[in-house]
Amino acid sequence: IIRRGGGLGSWAKSTVESMKYIFQDEENSRWIWMRNLLFAPAAEEVVFRACMVTPLLASGISPTKVAWVTPLFFGVAHLHHFWESFRHLPSDQRTA
């Protein structure tokens, strides 16, 4: 989907710039980092699973299957992040 040396390099640069921005404010950087990269994703995962597990179990799916299926739903629910990143790539970095 992305040509070698194309999108990954720009992704890495933007990630480094984002990390620099996070750590600019030394007074609050630790808390901002923990909120953005630790607490928010963990809370999102817990809330998402809490909303998915009960209906799946109530529908008669076994707990083992529920444990394997809910992460798939979580991943599919986040495919729009990939699509938005891909959509904003310059056309020379995309393949047909």
C-alpha positions in Angstrom: 0.0 0.0 0.0 2.8 2.4 0.8 5.9 2.4 -1.3 9.2 1.7 0.3 10.7 4.8 1.9 7.6 6.8 1.3 4.9 7.0 4.0 6.9 5.3 6.8 9.5 8.0 6.7 7.0 10.8 7.0 5.1 8.9 9.6 8.3 8.5 11.7 9.0 12.3 11.3 5.5 13.3 12.4 5.7 10.9 15.4 9.0 12.4 16.5 7.6 15.9 16.2 4.5 14.8 18.2 6.8 13.4 20.9 8.8 16.7 21.0 5.6 18.6 21.4 4.5 16.4 24.3 7.7 16.9 26.2 8.1 20.6 25.5 6.3 21.6 28.7 8.5 19.9 31.3 6.2 20.8 34.2 3.2 18.8 32.8 4.9 16.6 30.3 4.8 13.4 32.4 1.1 13.8 33.2 0.2 14.6 29.6 2.2 11.6 28.4 0.6 9.3 30.8 -2.9 10.6 29.9 -2.4 10.4 26.2 -0.4 7.2 25.8 -1.3 5.2 28.9 -4.6 6.1 30.6 -6.7 7.1 27.5 -6.0 4.0 25.5 -6.5 1.7 28.5 -9.7 3.4 29.4 -10.9 3.2 25.8 -10.2 -0.5 25.7 -11.9 -1.2 29.0 -15.0 0.8 28.0 -15.2 -0.8 24.6 -14.9 -4.3 25.9 -17.5 -3.6 28.6 -19.9 -2.5 26.0 -19.2 -5.5 23.8 -18.8 -8.4 26.2 -22.2 -8.3 27.8 -24.2 -8.4 24.5 -22.0 -11.1 23.0 -22.3 -13.3 26.1 -26.1 -12.7 26.2 -26.3 -13.9 22.6 -24.9 -17.3 23.6 -21.3 -17.0 22.4 -18.9 -18.8 24.7 -16.6 -16.7 26.9 -13.6 -18.1 25.0 -14.9 -16.9 21.7 -15.9 -13.5 23.2 -12.3 -13.1 24.4 -11.0 -13.6 20.9 -13.7 -11.7 19.0 -13.8 -8.5 21.0 -10.3 -7.4 20.1 -11.2 -7.9 16.4 -14.2 -5.6 16.8 -11.9 -3.1 18.6 -9.4 -3.2 15.7 -12.1 -2.9 13.0 -13.6 0.1 14.9 -10.2 1.8 14.6 -9.6 1.2 10.9 -10.7 4.7 10.1 -7.4 6.0 11.6 -5.5 4.0 9.0 -7.8 5.2 6.2 -7.5 8.8 7.2 -3.7 8.5 7.2 -3.6 6.7 3.9 -6.1 9.2 2.3 -3.8 12.2 3.2 -0.7 10.7 1.7 0.6 12.4 -1.4 -0.4 10.3 -4.5 3.2 9.4 -5.3 3.5 7.6 -2.0 0.4 5.4 -2.7 0.2 2.4 -4.9 -2.7 1.5 -7.1 
